[in-house]
Amino acid sequence: MKKSKLGIVMLISALLLVLGGCNNIPGIDKTGESNALPSSTADITVTSSVTPVTLTSLTLEEQSIEAYEKFMKNEMKVSFDRFVKNEYTGETLFEAGSEYSLSELLHLVTDHYLEYSTNKKIGYIDYSYIDCGKDGVNELALRFNGIDIYYEDDDSTLVYIIKYIDGKLSVCYYYETWVRSDSAINKYGYYKSSGSGGASNHGEEYGLIDKDGNWHFIASIESELDINQLAWSDELKQIPETAETKGISGNIELITLCFDKSVYEFNTDEVGHKERFYTFNVYDDNWELIEDENLYTNSIYKEIFDEASVPFITPDEVSDMISEKEKEVGATAEIKEGSELTWKTLDGSIFSDYVER
């Protein structure tokens, strides 16, 4: 019996020793919680108190306006690669492959236009935003006022249409206005120009800048109310000569229609080789238009053109051809009826070497 009790006491003592030893095992808290470092494969959950940053990208419209503003602050350059044309001197004013800041542009413009003027600075600069092609992305119309094209202080202007394309600024088109011409582009990029070539001569041009910044020449229409002025033309001089033999000396208006701008450009091999279309109007002694379809089928006026070997089409056919060209380039009624531009004066203080104000 004593041996049994002794065995039980020894067993309990052994168990107590084992349990006591466990309390000294590294990494085991006496409370039963582990103090060991987590293994590399343990799942760790971290709750962050930092609010994620949302990156907002600018729209194309916002990028465009930002670029135009930088250009007008002399912080960005513009290229003429998309539209380089010959000037009246027969030379290009801007070089393909080059870019120009606004101050560099002003330097070239003042040197060119004010070369023979006592004015050595332009009057002022103003600008407007337009929406060529009505796509919701703006282009910049930048206007230089007071460039003395015809004579000093003639209120002439030079207008550049600039578009933001693929991260760069490009000139899409530029035109002049002066005392003998009236040129304008509307809110949607439709362009119309008219001017006098003499007492009896009048001309008009139409064009369009589309949403991609491409310039489209639509047509030019030239009107000559004095057929005797055609005597200088090798192609048309037979008209006044033939008319005189038939006792007709006036009251005929010759209209010339062309769908290719290069007919009138300098330094081009294409001059004189582009197709022109002719029609005519006849007026009574009070210069009232005579509207009679027989004029183009059976009349002395038809005989004049036939004998002068000048083919012609009817005024209605002229209108149809212009409408077809407008449709081709996207000059819809809505585009053509776009509003006039509203201009805002640019502070010219940083360009005081070239601008009065």
C-alpha positions, 0 to 999 in steps of 0.5 A: 500500500505504501508503495502504491502511494509512493508511486502516485506521488512520484508520478505527480511530481514528474508531471509538475516538473514537465509542466514547469519546464514548458514555461521556460520554452522560448517564444511561449508566453506564460499567458499562452500567447506566442512571442515568436516572430511570424514566419515569412509565409504568414499572412499579414493584414495591414490597414492603411489610413492614407487616402488613395491619390486619384490621378485626373487626366486633362481632356483634349479640350483642356490640353488645347486651351492650356497649350494656347495660353502657354503660346500666348505667354511665349512659353510654347512654339508653333509649327507651320508645317501643315500650312506653308504658302507663298507670299506676294513676293513669291517666297515663303515667310516661314520654313517647314520643319521650324517652330516659332515662339510668339515673339519670334513670329512677331519678329518675322511679321513686323520685318516683313509687313512693316519693312517700308512703313514708318510704323515699326510695331503692330498696333495690338494682338487679340484672340478668339477660340473657335470650334472648327468642324463643331467637334467641341475641341477649340482652336485658337484664332490669333489676330495681329492688328495694324500691319499696314498692308495697303498703306500706313494705318489702314486697319489691316490685319493678319489672322492665324488659326492654330490647333493643338495636335499630338502635343504640339501647336500647328498653324492650319491657315492664315489670312489677311484683311485690308482696305480692299478686302473683307475676309473672315472665319466663323465660329465653326471654321468656315471662311469667306473672303471678298475683295475688289480687283478694280472698278469693275472686278470683284472676287470671292473665295470660300474655304473650310478648316475641318475638325482635324485642322485640315484646310479645304479650299472650296472655290473662288469666284471672279466677276468682271463687269466690263468685258473690255477688260478681258482684252489683256487675256490671251484666253478671253480676249476674243469675247470683247472682240466678237461682241464688238462685231455683233454690236454688243459693247457692254452689259455682260458680266463674265464669271470665272469659277475655280476649285483649285487655289493653286491657279492664283499662287506664285511660284507653282508649275500648276499656274495656268493649267488648272481647270476654270469654268465660265458663265455669264450674266446679262443686264438691261440698260438699268443694270437689272439682271435679265433672268432668261434661260434662253440666254444660254441656249439661243441668244446673241450672247451664246453666239459670242461665247461660241464664236470666241471659243470660250465654253461656258456653263449656266449659273445654275450649274455653277451653284450646283458645282459649288454645293457639291464641293461644299458637301465633299468637304463638310461645309454643311448649312450649320457650319456655314451659319456659324456665328462671328468671332468675339475677340479679346485683347491680349496683353502685349507688354511682354512683346513691347519690342513688336507691339504698341499695346 
